[in-house]
Amino acid sequence: MVTHTNGAPLIHGGNLDAARRMFPDAPEPLIDLSTGINPRAYPIPHVSANVFARLPQPAAMDRLRAAGAVYGAPGAVHVVATPGTQILLPMVAALAPPGRVAVLGPTYGEYARVAALAGHAVIEAADVGDIGNAGLVFLANPNNPDGRTLARETLLTLADRLRARNGLLVVDEAFMDVGPPAGSLAGEVARGNVIVLRSFGKFFGLAGLRLGFAIAGTEIAARLDALLGPWAVAGPAIAVAETALADRPWIEATRARLAADAGQLDRLLTSAGLAVVGGTSLFRLARATAADAMFRRLGRAGIVVRRFPYEPTWLRFGLPADEPQWERLRAALSSAGANGPVR
């Protein structure tokens, strides 16, 4: 398990403060490969000073909902804009009365945490056939950290099973920007018991903007809007997202570039003796027998990756941002591999 110096678990990527405490002598700048965030962000367009000075106007939020419909929603009325998808998880968990919740895992740990906080009894299901009588199901598609994808037909069948007992299916599509082109369930939310979550910051490389979307039936969308209240999304985030979501040339070019970089990372990891076992084109999951030792050697070299308490042979690698970062990773992997077997 990754730990802080005080022994508390490091359960999310991107915590460079914790990494610096763990590896105080590591060279700077640290290279953060512990997230699945695009390291080459969308170029920030000019944003008027008035956008920072004034509260967001209702018309701006309406435009953002319309822009968010690019994810495949039946219409803007089904789109809820939020300050990141993380804030949505406890709200969604509270939509169902306390009962049995299934989380398709292993996956992002926040689903189980927020469900338990909402009073649910949480089970981890390895397959959609293992959800039992759960009334609320959380899953990620593509999944984090292994990139597993589930077919639309499988998910729609699951949604039908849940509807028969007034159940709810929550599909986190944070990585669907680089997933199967026809894999999203956003166009199916009018069924009423499907909620799709989309993250803006990962693919566009602007996680600090804190922007996400819920796509849902009109009743659920209205409830989430009411819970969020007015001005939930900052004006600058609205302005940037309107431009970025409409920039099809950048989006298509970035998908192609990320796929190429993921292939390059696979080759690099394989040449260092790791076995690539999954991922998306924003991150790769690798297996190494000496994963803990490799994690520490990389950390001492100033390269931060993810490891997992429930699978000690796994390491997850994000993408380097530029050639100097690629070179540092090559050198660190070569050094790590030279210090013992990694398979």
N, C-alpha and C positions, 0 to 999 in steps of 0.2 A: 504494500500500500504506500502511496506517496504521502509523506507526512510533512507538516511544518516542524520547525525545531521544537515547538511546544507539544508535539505529538498529535495535534488535530489533523484529521484527514484532509488532503487536497483533492477534492472530488470534481472540480471543474478545471477546464483548461484556461489559459490566459492570465493566470495569477503570477505575474512576474515578481511581485513583492515577495511572495512565498518562495519562488525559485531563487531569488537573491539571498534569502536567509539560508536556504538549503545549500547553496553553492556560492559562498561569499567570495571565493577567490576566482570565480569564473571570469573570463575576459568579457568586456563590454564592447559593443552593445550585445545583449543577449539576443539570440535568434529564437523567436517564439514559434515553435512548430506544434504547440500543444492544443491548438484550436483547429476548427474546420472553416476558418474565415479566409476568403480570397485575399492573398497578401498584396495584390496590386489593385488598389481601390478605384472605384469610379471617380473620375476627375470632378471635383466639386465645382459646380457652376457658380457664377456670380449670384450672390444673394443680397438683395437690397437691405440697407441698414434698418429700414422700416419694419422688415420681417422680424428682426430681433427686438424692436422697441414696442411692438403692438401684440396684443393677444391675437391668436389665429382667428380669422373671420369664418363664419359658417360656410361661406362660398368656397373657401380654401379647403375645408374638410370635405365638402361635396366633391371637389375636383380630385382630392386624394382617393376617396372611395371609388370614383370612376376610374382613376388610374390603377387602383388595386384590382379592378375587375379584369385586368390583363392576365391574372392568374387563372382565369377560367370560370369565375363566378357567373351565375345566370344574369346578374345585373348588379349595379352599385348598391342597391338596397340590401343585398346579402353580404356586404363588405363592412367590417368594423376595423378601423385603424386604431392601433394601440402603440404605447411607448415600449415596444418590444413584445415578443410572444411570451416571455417568461411571466409577465404580469397576468397573462390570461389563464395560466394553468390553475391557480387556486380558484379563480372565478368559474371556470368550466367544471372543476371538480365539485363545486358547490351547487351546480345546476341539478344534480341528482341527489335524492335523499340518501342519508347514510345507508350503506349496504355493501355489497361485494363488488370490488373493482379488480379487473384483470389488466395487467400491464404486460404487453408482449415484449419479452426480453431475451437476453440482456440488452439494456438500452439506456437512454438518458435517465439518470437517477431522480430527476425532479418530479416525474410523473407519480412515482410511488410516494414520495415525500409529501406532495401537496394533497394527494388523495387521502393519506393517513391523517393529515391535519384537518381535513374536512370531515373526519369521522368514519371513513370507509375502512372496511377490512380488505387488505390488498393481497392479491396473489400474483405471482409471476408465472406467465404462461409461455411455454416455448413455441407454441404453435396456435393458430386461431382455433383449432379444434380442442384446445385445452382450457378454454375460458369458462367452462361450466355454466353456472347460472348467473354470472356477473351481469349487473345492470349497466355498467359503465366500463368501456374498454379504451385504454390509451395505447397507441402504437405510433411508431415513426416509420415513414415510408418516403425515401430510403431510410434505413435504420442507421443509427449511430450507436456503436462504433463500427459495425461490420458491413454496412452498406447493403444489407439484405433488402430486396424489394418484393412487394406482394402485388400480384396481378389485380387489376380493377375488379374482375369478376369475383375473385376471392373476397375482396373487401365489401363488395355490394351484397354478396351472399351473407356475410357476417352482419352487415347493417340490417338486412331483412330479419335475421334471427333475433337481433336485439330489439327491433321494432315490435316484434310479437310479444315482448314483455316490457314495452315502454322503455327500452334501454337506449343508450347513447353511445355512438362511436366517435372517438376523437382521433383524428389522423394528423400527426405533426409532419408537415411536408417542408421542414426547414431546408432540406437539401434537394428538393424536387427541381430546383432550377438547373441542376446537373443530373437529374434522374431521367427515367424513360419519358419521352415526349408526351405519350398518351397516358401516363401513369396517374395523373392527379385525379382526386375525387371532387375537386372544387365545383365541377359542373353538376354534381349530384346532390348538393346540399338542400335543394327544394324538397327532398324526401322528408326532411324535418328532423331526423335523428342523426345527422352526420355534421360534424364540425371539422373544418380543415384549418390548420394553422400554417401561416407562411411567414418566414423570416426575411426581412429586407437586407439586413446587415451582413449576412454570411456571403451570399453570392456577390453583392455589390461592394464588399470589403469595407463597409461603414458601420461596424457593430456599435461604435460609440454614438451613432445617431439615435439609437434606441427606437427602432421602428419595426412593427410587425402588423400582421393582419389576421383576423379571424373571418372565415367565410362560412356562413351558416344559413339555415332557414330564417325567414323574416322574423319569426317570433323570438328565436334565440338571439339573433343579431340585435334586435331591439333591447332585449334584456341586458346583453353585454354592453351596449352603448349606454344604457341608463346607469349601469354599475361604474363605468369609466367616468361618466360625467363630462362636463364641458372642458375644452382645451386639453384633452388628454395627450395630444401629439403636439410637439413644439413647432412653431412656425417655420424655422429653418429646415427641420426634417421634412415638413410638407413640401417646401419649395424644391429641395434636392430630389426627393422621391418622384415628384411629378415629372421632372426632366429625365431622371434615370430610367424610370419604368417605361417611358416612351422611346428610349434610345435603342431601337432594334439592332442597328449595326454593331453597337458596342456589345450588346448582349450576345449576339451570335458569335462575334469574334472572341469574346471572353470564354464562351463555352468551348470553342475549339482550342483555345490556348490552354485552358485548364486541363482538358483531356490530354493534350500533348505533354504538359508538365507532369501529370499523374503517371503517364507512361515512363517518362524519364525517371521519376522517383522510384517506380517499380524496379527498373533496371538497376538503379543505384543500390537499393536495399537488397536485391537478390545477389548482386555482386559482393555485398558485404556479408553474405551468408544468412540473411533473414529470409523467412518464407512469407510472402505476401498472401494474406488469407482473406482479404476483403477491403471494402472502402468505397468511396465515391471519388470523383475527380477533384474534390476539395480536401480529401484526406485519404490516407492509406493505412490499413491495419496489417501489422506484421507479427509473426510469431518468432520468438527466440527463447531457447532454453535458458540462457543466461540473461534474460530481459532486465532483471533488476540491476545487474552489474553494468549492462550496456546503458541503461537509463542514467546511471550515476556517472559513467565515463563521458557520456554526451553532455550531461549537466555541467561537469567540471570544465568541459570545452566551451561552455556558453550556449549550448543548444538544448532547448527545453522541449520535451515530448511528453505524451500522456502514457501513463500506465494504469492498470486496473486491478483493484483489490480482489475482484471475483475471478480473474483469469491472469495469474502472475506471469504467464508466458507471452502476453500481448503487449505491444507498443503501438501507439497510433502516431503517425507523422503527418503534419500539415505540409503545405508546399512552401519551399523557399521563395523569397520575393524577387531575387535577382542573382546574377552570376556570382558575385562575392559570397552570398549566402550558400549557393550551391557548392562552391569550393570549400567553404568551411565545413559543410555537412560531409562532403566526400572525405576530407581529411580526418574528421572526427570518427566517421564510421570505419575508416581504414585503421585508425588507432585502436578503436574499440574491438574490432575484429581480431587485431593482432594480440589482444590480451586474453584470448580464450575463445572456445567455441560458442557460437550463438545459437546454433540449431538445437 
